[in-house]
Amino acid sequence: MAKINAQPIQDVIIAGMSKTVANYDYAMAELEALVEANHMHAALRIDQGLEKPNPATFFGKGKVTEIKADAEANDLHIMVINADLTPSQVRNLEEQTGLDIIDRTGLILEIFGNRARSKEAKLQVKIAQLQYQLPRLRTSISNRLDQQAGAAAGGGGGYTNRGSGETQLELNRRTIQDRISHAKHELKELNKDEQVRRAQRDKAGLPNVALVGYTNSGKSTTMNGLVRLFGKGDDKQVFEKNMLFATLDTSIRQLTFPDNKQLLLSDTVGFVSDLPHNLINAFRSTLSEAANADLLIQVIDYADPHYKEMMATTEKTLKEIGVHDVPMIYAFNKADLTEANYPNQQDDQLIYAARDEASLQALTKMIKEQVFQGYVTNTLLIPFSDGDVVAYLNDHANILKTDYLATGTQLTVELNAVDAQRFANYVVTPA
């Protein structure tokens, strides 16, 4: 077992069924990256060529024997499988190989459990983990997830007196169901607070732009670049790392451009192929920033040979969370790792590099052309007694012309819909 930065790395077997998965080598490469993101190392890969999984053990009888022998020869104790297994398949495999079995959903749940930072994200992951555990209480992955959550699934506490006829398994199930209900209640209360905050943002009338895309495509790097150029001095950079699911929490920052136009930019959790449905459901509230956006920027890893498959995964996931008919910019990132010229814009597509300022300026231009179409240019005559209005507009609007007249300050100014309505009484009617 190796160590990197004092974090223990577990050697594991990765395995898959080659004839049941399209683009199998790509799927296994992604599984290896997910394993790495979970502080594991794929020390051995095993492939099975069956047309369909064995209903009892997923793999065929001969392959199960081979897996057991290879695991013992290489002193490996965990196998990660690139598929979702039934509870009985997991139990049977564990009994026959002596290995701890983690399927694809279990692996992603472990990663999410380790990465969740905000209370909302932790609750969302906890609910998904508990729902996954319910039918798998007698498997090692259930124990792993429960240890990760910091409490034993069988910790009955006040449930031990419910009746001598109840088995321990029934008690465990009852305990988990109660924990799910409690977590859902907590999350509901948090969501109420978030709805209040969103209503306040909507009232401000600022456009909402959301970064979406495959995990590790460069969304956070793009956001940090834009915040560095156009954020407030105290705006914090969001966490970024070259790793799948480096962050799960949605971050929102306000950008203010030199012409005083403003917008809210959000960085959402990344997607991955076959993202477990219970995780999609759990993160539906977090991903609502994308659903409510005025513009989506799909960040794509242009240097990855499988970027088209990643785009298809993003489009599929957006549909699953109910995102429809939102305008989108296709931002092909990491062009600096390819032979492509950048920045290079063609209609709604941009080839760029997130750490290149010229690229960020080109992306900014595309964003502004999309989200500020509803701005109007008005001429306002503001009495000298209303100097606070002039001060507000100087700070929050794009002043095109200023004239000082005997009756007040006349401004020709670009206004968003909210401010145009707010200051309608000052509009000068053309003669």
KELUM-344733 format. One record per residue (C-alpha): residue number from 1; residue in one letter; x, y negated, z. Coordinates in steps of 0.5 Angstrom, whole numbers, plus 2048, in hexadecimal, padded with zeros to 3 digits. Last residue first. Example, Ala and Ser with C-alpha at 12.3 -4.5 7.8 and 13.67 -1.06 7.14 Angstrom:
2
2 | S | 81B | 802 | 80E
1 | A | 819 | 809 | 810
END
This chain:
431
431 | A | 7B0 | 77C | 7C7
430 | P | 7B3 | 783 | 7CA
429 | T | 7B1 | 784 | 7D1
428 | V | 7B6 | 784 | 7D6
427 | V | 7B6 | 78A | 7DB
426 | Y | 7B6 | 788 | 7E2
425 | N | 7AF | 78B | 7E4
424 | A | 7B2 | 792 | 7E1
423 | F | 7B7 | 793 | 7E6
422 | R | 7B5 | 799 | 7E9
421 | Q | 7B2 | 79C | 7E3
420 | A | 7B9 | 79B | 7DF
419 | D | 7BD | 79D | 7E5
418 | V | 7B9 | 7A4 | 7E5
417 | A | 7BA | 7A5 | 7DE
416 | N | 7C1 | 7A4 | 7DD
415 | L | 7C3 | 79D | 7DC
414 | E | 7C8 | 799 | 7D7
413 | V | 7C9 | 792 | 7D8
412 | T | 7C8 | 78B | 7D5
411 | L | 7C8 | 787 | 7DB
410 | Q | 7C6 | 780 | 7DC
409 | T | 7C7 | 77D | 7E3
408 | G | 7C3 | 777 | 7E6
407 | T | 7BE | 771 | 7E4
406 | A | 7C3 | 76C | 7E1
405 | L | 7C7 | 772 | 7DD
404 | Y | 7CD | 776 | 7DF
403 | D | 7CE | 77B | 7D9
402 | T | 7D1 | 782 | 7DA
401 | K | 7D1 | 787 | 7D4
400 | L | 7D2 | 78F | 7D4
399 | I | 7D1 | 791 | 7DB
398 | N | 7D2 | 798 | 7DC
397 | A | 7CE | 79A | 7E2
396 | H | 7CF | 79C | 7E9
395 | D | 7D4 | 797 | 7EC
394 | N | 7D3 | 791 | 7E8
393 | L | 7CB | 793 | 7E8
392 | Y | 7CB | 793 | 7F0
391 | A | 7CF | 78C | 7F1
390 | V | 7CA | 789 | 7EC
389 | V | 7C4 | 78C | 7F0
388 | D | 7C7 | 789 | 7F6
387 | G | 7C8 | 782 | 7F3
386 | D | 7C0 | 782 | 7F3
385 | S | 7C0 | 77B | 7F5
384 | F | 7C4 | 779 | 7EF
383 | P | 7BE | 77B | 7EB
382 | I | 7BF | 781 | 7E7
381 | L | 7BE | 781 | 7DF
380 | L | 7BE | 788 | 7DC
379 | T | 7C0 | 78A | 7D5
378 | N | 7BF | 791 | 7D4
377 | T | 7C2 | 797 | 7D1
376 | V | 7BF | 79E | 7D2
375 | Y | 7C2 | 7A4 | 7D4
374 | G | 7BF | 7AB | 7D2
373 | Q | 7C5 | 7AD | 7CE
372 | F | 7C9 | 7AD | 7D4
371 | V | 7C9 | 7B5 | 7D5
370 | Q | 7CC | 7B7 | 7CE
369 | E | 7D0 | 7B2 | 7CC
368 | K | 7D3 | 7B1 | 7D3
367 | I | 7D5 | 7B9 | 7D3
366 | M | 7D8 | 7B9 | 7CC
365 | K | 7DD | 7B3 | 7CE
364 | T | 7DF | 7B6 | 7D5
363 | L | 7E1 | 7BC | 7D1
362 | A | 7E5 | 7B8 | 7CD
361 | Q | 7E8 | 7B5 | 7D3
360 | L | 7E9 | 7BB | 7D6
359 | S | 7ED | 7BE | 7D0
358 | A | 7F1 | 7B7 | 7D0
357 | E | 7F3 | 7B9 | 7D7
356 | D | 7F5 | 7C0 | 7D6
355 | R | 7F5 | 7C4 | 7DC
354 | A | 7EE | 7C7 | 7DA
353 | A | 7F0 | 7C9 | 7D3
352 | Y | 7EC | 7C8 | 7CD
351 | I | 7E8 | 7CA | 7C7
350 | L | 7E1 | 7C7 | 7C7
349 | Q | 7DB | 7C9 | 7C4
348 | D | 7D4 | 7C5 | 7C4
347 | D | 7D6 | 7C2 | 7BD
346 | Q | 7DD | 7C4 | 7BB
345 | Q | 7E2 | 7C1 | 7C0
344 | N | 7E9 | 7C3 | 7C0
343 | P | 7EE | 7C1 | 7C6
342 | Y | 7F2 | 7C5 | 7C5
341 | N | 7F5 | 7C9 | 7BF
340 | A | 7F5 | 7D0 | 7C0
339 | E | 7FB | 7D5 | 7C0
338 | T | 7F8 | 7D7 | 7C7
337 | L | 7FA | 7D6 | 7CF
336 | D | 7F9 | 7CF | 7CE
335 | A | 7F2 | 7D0 | 7CC
334 | K | 7F1 | 7D2 | 7D3
333 | N | 7E9 | 7D0 | 7D2
332 | F | 7E4 | 7D1 | 7CD
331 | A | 7DF | 7CC | 7CF
330 | Y | 7D8 | 7CE | 7CC
329 | I | 7D3 | 7C8 | 7CE
328 | M | 7CC | 7C9 | 7CF
327 | P | 7C5 | 7C6 | 7CF
326 | V | 7C1 | 7CA | 7D4
325 | D | 7BB | 7CE | 7D1
324 | H | 7BB | 7D3 | 7D6
323 | V | 7BE | 7D5 | 7DC
322 | G | 7BA | 7DA | 7E0
321 | I | 7BF | 7DE | 7E4
320 | E | 7BF | 7E4 | 7DF
319 | K | 7BF | 7DF | 7D9
318 | L | 7C6 | 7DC | 7DC
317 | T | 7C8 | 7E3 | 7DD
316 | K | 7C7 | 7E5 | 7D6
315 | E | 7CB | 7DF | 7D3
314 | T | 7D1 | 7E0 | 7D8
313 | T | 7D1 | 7E7 | 7D6
312 | A | 7D1 | 7E5 | 7CE
311 | M | 7D6 | 7E0 | 7D0
310 | M | 7DB | 7E5 | 7D3
309 | E | 7DA | 7EA | 7CD
308 | K | 7DC | 7E4 | 7C9
307 | Y | 7E2 | 7E3 | 7CD
306 | H | 7E5 | 7EA | 7CC
305 | P | 7EC | 7E8 | 7C9
304 | D | 7ED | 7E3 | 7CF
303 | A | 7F0 | 7DD | 7CE
302 | Y | 7EA | 7D9 | 7CC
301 | D | 7E8 | 7DA | 7D4
300 | I | 7E1 | 7D7 | 7D3
299 | V | 7DE | 7D1 | 7D7
298 | Q | 7D6 | 7D1 | 7D6
297 | I | 7D5 | 7C9 | 7D7
296 | L | 7CD | 7C9 | 7D9
295 | L | 7C9 | 7C2 | 7D8
294 | D | 7C3 | 7BF | 7DB
293 | A | 7C4 | 7C4 | 7E1
292 | N | 7BE | 7C7 | 7E5
291 | A | 7C0 | 7CF | 7E3
290 | A | 7C7 | 7CE | 7E4
289 | E | 7C6 | 7CB | 7EB
288 | S | 7C1 | 7D0 | 7EC
287 | L | 7C8 | 7D5 | 7EC
286 | T | 7C8 | 7D4 | 7F4
285 | S | 7C1 | 7D6 | 7F5
284 | R | 7C1 | 7DC | 7F0
283 | F | 7C7 | 7DF | 7F4
282 | A | 7C4 | 7E4 | 7F7
281 | N | 7C0 | 7E6 | 7F1
280 | I | 7C6 | 7E6 | 7ED
279 | L | 7C9 | 7EA | 7F2
278 | N | 7C3 | 7EF | 7F3
277 | H | 7C4 | 7F0 | 7EB
276 | P | 7CB | 7F2 | 7EB
275 | L | 7D0 | 7EE | 7E6
274 | D | 7D0 | 7F3 | 7E0
273 | S | 7D5 | 7EF | 7DD
272 | V | 7D8 | 7E9 | 7E1
271 | F | 7D6 | 7E2 | 7E3
270 | G | 7D9 | 7DC | 7E7
269 | V | 7D6 | 7D9 | 7ED
268 | T | 7D4 | 7D2 | 7EB
267 | D | 7D8 | 7CB | 7EA
266 | S | 7D3 | 7C5 | 7EB
265 | L | 7D4 | 7BE | 7E7
264 | L | 7D0 | 7B8 | 7EA
263 | L | 7D0 | 7B2 | 7E5
262 | Q | 7D1 | 7AB | 7E5
261 | K | 7D2 | 7A6 | 7DF
260 | N | 7D6 | 7A0 | 7E2
259 | D | 7DA | 79E | 7DB
258 | P | 7E0 | 7A1 | 7DE
257 | F | 7DD | 7A8 | 7E0
256 | T | 7DA | 7AA | 7E7
255 | L | 7DA | 7B1 | 7E8
254 | Q | 7D6 | 7B4 | 7EE
253 | R | 7D8 | 7BB | 7F1
252 | I | 7D4 | 7C1 | 7F2
251 | S | 7D7 | 7C8 | 7F4
250 | T | 7D3 | 7CE | 7F4
249 | D | 7D7 | 7D4 | 7F8
248 | L | 7D9 | 7DA | 7F6
247 | T | 7E1 | 7D9 | 7F5
246 | A | 7E6 | 7DD | 7F2
245 | F | 7E1 | 7E1 | 7EF
244 | L | 7E7 | 7E5 | 7EA
243 | M | 7EE | 7E2 | 7EB
242 | N | 7F2 | 7DD | 7E9
241 | K | 7F0 | 7D8 | 7EE
240 | E | 7EC | 7D2 | 7EF
239 | F | 7E9 | 7CE | 7F5
238 | V | 7E6 | 7C8 | 7F4
237 | Q | 7E9 | 7C1 | 7F5
236 | K | 7E6 | 7BD | 7FA
235 | D | 7E3 | 7B6 | 7F8
234 | D | 7E6 | 7B0 | 7FD
233 | G | 7E9 | 7AC | 7F7
232 | K | 7E2 | 7AD | 7F3
231 | G | 7E2 | 7B1 | 7ED
230 | F | 7E4 | 7AF | 7E6
229 | L | 7EB | 7B1 | 7E4
228 | R | 7EC | 7B6 | 7EA
227 | V | 7E5 | 7B8 | 7EA
226 | L | 7E5 | 7BA | 7E3
225 | G | 7EC | 7BE | 7E4
224 | N | 7E9 | 7C2 | 7EA
223 | M | 7E3 | 7C3 | 7E6
222 | T | 7E7 | 7C6 | 7E0
221 | T | 7EB | 7CA | 7E5
220 | S | 7E5 | 7CD | 7E9
219 | K | 7E1 | 7CF | 7E2
218 | G | 7E8 | 7D2 | 7E0
217 | S | 7E5 | 7D9 | 7DD
216 | N | 7E7 | 7DD | 7E3
215 | T | 7E0 | 7DF | 7E4
214 | Y | 7DC | 7DF | 7DD
213 | G | 7D8 | 7D8 | 7DC
212 | V | 7D4 | 7D3 | 7DF
211 | L | 7D6 | 7CB | 7E0
210 | A | 7D0 | 7C7 | 7E2
209 | V | 7CE | 7C0 | 7E0
208 | N | 7C9 | 7BC | 7E4
207 | P | 7C7 | 7B5 | 7E2
206 | L | 7C6 | 7B0 | 7E7
205 | G | 7BF | 7AE | 7E9
204 | A | 7C0 | 7AC | 7F0
203 | K | 7BA | 7AF | 7F2
202 | D | 7BC | 7B6 | 7EF
201 | R | 7C2 | 7B6 | 7F4
200 | Q | 7BD | 7B5 | 7F9
199 | A | 7B9 | 7BA | 7F7
198 | R | 7BF | 7BF | 7F7
197 | R | 7C1 | 7BD | 7FE
196 | V | 7BA | 7BF | 800
195 | Q | 7BA | 7C5 | 7FC
194 | E | 7C0 | 7C7 | 7FF
193 | D | 7BD | 7C6 | 806
192 | K | 7B8 | 7CB | 804
191 | N | 7BD | 7D0 | 802
190 | L | 7C0 | 7D0 | 808
189 | E | 7B9 | 7D2 | 80C
188 | K | 7B8 | 7D7 | 807
187 | L | 7BF | 7DA | 808
186 | E | 7BE | 7DB | 80F
185 | H | 7B7 | 7DF | 80E
184 | K | 7BB | 7E3 | 809
183 | A | 7C0 | 7E5 | 80D
182 | H | 7BB | 7E7 | 813
181 | S | 7B7 | 7EB | 80E
180 | I | 7BD | 7EE | 80B
179 | R | 7C0 | 7F0 | 813
178 | D | 7B9 | 7F3 | 814
177 | Q | 7BA | 7F7 | 80E
176 | I | 7C1 | 7F9 | 810
175 | T | 7BE | 7FB | 817
174 | R | 7B9 | 7FF | 815
173 | R | 7BD | 803 | 810
172 | N | 7C2 | 804 | 816
171 | L | 7BD | 807 | 81A
170 | E | 7BA | 80B | 815
169 | L | 7C1 | 80E | 814
168 | Q | 7C2 | 80F | 81B
167 | T | 7BC | 813 | 81B
166 | E | 7B5 | 811 | 81E
165 | G | 7B1 | 816 | 823
164 | S | 7B4 | 813 | 829
163 | G | 7B0 | 80D | 828
162 | R | 7B1 | 806 | 827
161 | N | 7B6 | 805 | 82D
160 | T | 7BD | 805 | 829
159 | Y | 7BA | 7FF | 825
158 | G | 7BC | 7F9 | 82A
157 | G | 7C4 | 7FA | 828
156 | G | 7C3 | 7FF | 822
155 | G | 7CB | 7FE | 820
154 | G | 7CA | 803 | 81A
153 | A | 7CC | 7FE | 815
152 | A | 7D2 | 7FC | 819
151 | A | 7D4 | 7F5 | 819
150 | G | 7D9 | 7F0 | 816
149 | A | 7D6 | 7EF | 80F
148 | Q | 7DC | 7F2 | 80C
147 | Q | 7DB | 7F8 | 811
146 | D | 7D5 | 7F9 | 80E
145 | L | 7D7 | 7F9 | 807
144 | R | 7DC | 7FE | 808
143 | N | 7D8 | 803 | 80C
142 | S | 7D3 | 802 | 806
141 | I | 7D8 | 804 | 801
140 | S | 7DA | 80A | 805
139 | T | 7D3 | 80D | 804
138 | R | 7CE | 80F | 809
137 | L | 7CA | 809 | 809
136 | R | 7C9 | 809 | 801
135 | P | 7C2 | 807 | 800
134 | L | 7C2 | 801 | 805
133 | Q | 7C9 | 7FF | 803
132 | Y | 7C7 | 7FB | 7FD
131 | Q | 7C2 | 7F7 | 800
130 | L | 7C7 | 7F6 | 806
129 | Q | 7CC | 7F3 | 801
128 | A | 7C8 | 7EF | 7FD
127 | I | 7C5 | 7EB | 803
126 | K | 7CC | 7EA | 806
125 | V | 7CE | 7E7 | 800
124 | Q | 7C9 | 7E2 | 800
123 | L | 7CA | 7E1 | 807
122 | K | 7D1 | 7E0 | 806
121 | A | 7D0 | 7DB | 800
120 | E | 7CB | 7D7 | 804
119 | K | 7D0 | 7D6 | 80A
118 | S | 7D5 | 7D4 | 806
117 | R | 7DC | 7D8 | 805
116 | A | 7DA | 7DF | 801
115 | R | 7E0 | 7E2 | 7FE
114 | N | 7E1 | 7E8 | 802
113 | G | 7DA | 7EA | 801
112 | F | 7DA | 7E8 | 7FA
111 | I | 7E0 | 7ED | 7F9
110 | E | 7DC | 7F2 | 7FD
109 | L | 7D6 | 7F1 | 7F9
108 | I | 7DA | 7F2 | 7F2
107 | L | 7DD | 7F9 | 7F5
106 | G | 7D6 | 7FB | 7F7
105 | T | 7D3 | 7FA | 7F0
104 | R | 7D8 | 7FD | 7EC
103 | D | 7D8 | 803 | 7F0
102 | I | 7DD | 805 | 7F6
101 | I | 7DE | 80C | 7F9
100 | D | 7E2 | 80E | 7FF
99 | L | 7E6 | 814 | 7FD
98 | G | 7E6 | 81B | 800
97 | T | 7E4 | 81D | 7F8
96 | Q | 7DE | 822 | 7F9
95 | E | 7DB | 81E | 7FF
94 | E | 7DC | 817 | 7FD
93 | L | 7DA | 819 | 7F6
92 | N | 7D3 | 81C | 7F9
91 | R | 7D2 | 816 | 7FD
90 | V | 7D3 | 811 | 7F7
89 | Q | 7CF | 815 | 7F2
88 | S | 7C9 | 816 | 7F8
87 | P | 7C9 | 80E | 7F9
86 | T | 7C9 | 80D | 7F1
85 | L | 7CF | 80B | 7EE
84 | D | 7CF | 804 | 7EA
83 | A | 7D5 | 804 | 7E5
82 | N | 7DD | 803 | 7E5
81 | I | 7DF | 807 | 7EA
80 | V | 7E3 | 805 | 7F0
79 | M | 7E7 | 80B | 7F3
78 | I | 7EA | 80A | 7FA
77 | H | 7EF | 80F | 7FE
76 | L | 7F5 | 810 | 7FA
75 | D | 7FB | 814 | 7FC
74 | N | 7FD | 815 | 7F5
73 | A | 7FD | 81C | 7F5
72 | E | 7F7 | 81C | 7F9
71 | A | 7F3 | 818 | 7F4
70 | D | 7F5 | 81B | 7EE
69 | A | 7F3 | 822 | 7F1
68 | K | 7EC | 81F | 7F3
67 | I | 7EB | 81B | 7ED
66 | E | 7ED | 822 | 7E9
65 | T | 7E7 | 826 | 7ED
64 | V | 7E2 | 820 | 7EB
63 | K | 7E4 | 820 | 7E4
62 | G | 7E3 | 828 | 7E4
61 | K | 7DC | 827 | 7E7
60 | G | 7DA | 821 | 7E2
59 | F | 7DA | 81A | 7E5
58 | F | 7D4 | 817 | 7E7
57 | T | 7D3 | 81C | 7ED
56 | A | 7CC | 81E | 7ED
55 | P | 7C9 | 81B | 7E7
54 | N | 7CF | 81D | 7E3
53 | P | 7D0 | 816 | 7DF
52 | K | 7CF | 816 | 7D7
51 | E | 7D3 | 818 | 7D1
50 | L | 7D8 | 81A | 7D5
49 | G | 7DF | 817 | 7D3
48 | Q | 7E2 | 816 | 7DA
47 | D | 7E8 | 811 | 7DC
46 | I | 7EC | 811 | 7E2
45 | R | 7F1 | 80B | 7E3
44 | L | 7F6 | 80B | 7E9
43 | A | 7FA | 806 | 7ED
42 | A | 7F4 | 800 | 7EC
41 | H | 7F6 | 7FB | 7F1
40 | M | 7F2 | 7F9 | 7F7
39 | H | 7F1 | 7F2 | 7FA
38 | N | 7EA | 7F1 | 7F7
37 | A | 7EB | 7EC | 7F2
36 | E | 7F0 | 7F2 | 7EF
35 | V | 7EA | 7F7 | 7EF
34 | L | 7E6 | 7F2 | 7EB
33 | A | 7EC | 7F1 | 7E6
32 | E | 7ED | 7F9 | 7E5
31 | L | 7E5 | 7F9 | 7E4
30 | E | 7E6 | 7F4 | 7DF
29 | A | 7EB | 7F8 | 7DB
28 | M | 7E7 | 7FE | 7DC
27 | A | 7E1 | 7FA | 7D9
26 | Y | 7E6 | 7F8 | 7D3
25 | D | 7E8 | 7FF | 7D2
24 | Y | 7E1 | 801 | 7D2
23 | N | 7DE | 7FC | 7CD
22 | A | 7D7 | 7FF | 7CD
21 | V | 7D7 | 804 | 7D3
20 | T | 7D4 | 80B | 7D3
19 | K | 7D9 | 80E | 7CF
18 | S | 7DF | 80C | 7D4
17 | M | 7DC | 80E | 7DB
16 | G | 7E0 | 80B | 7E0
15 | A | 7E6 | 80B | 7E5
14 | I | 7EA | 807 | 7E9
13 | I | 7EF | 80A | 7EE
12 | V | 7F1 | 806 | 7F4
11 | D | 7F7 | 803 | 7F7
10 | Q | 7F5 | 7FE | 7FD
9 | I | 7F9 | 7F7 | 7FD
8 | P | 7FA | 7F4 | 804
7 | Q | 7FA | 7ED | 804
6 | A | 800 | 7EA | 808
5 | N | 802 | 7E6 | 801
4 | I | 802 | 7EC | 7FD
3 | K | 802 | 7F3 | 801
2 | A | 803 | 7F9 | 7FE
1 | M | 800 | 800 | 800
END
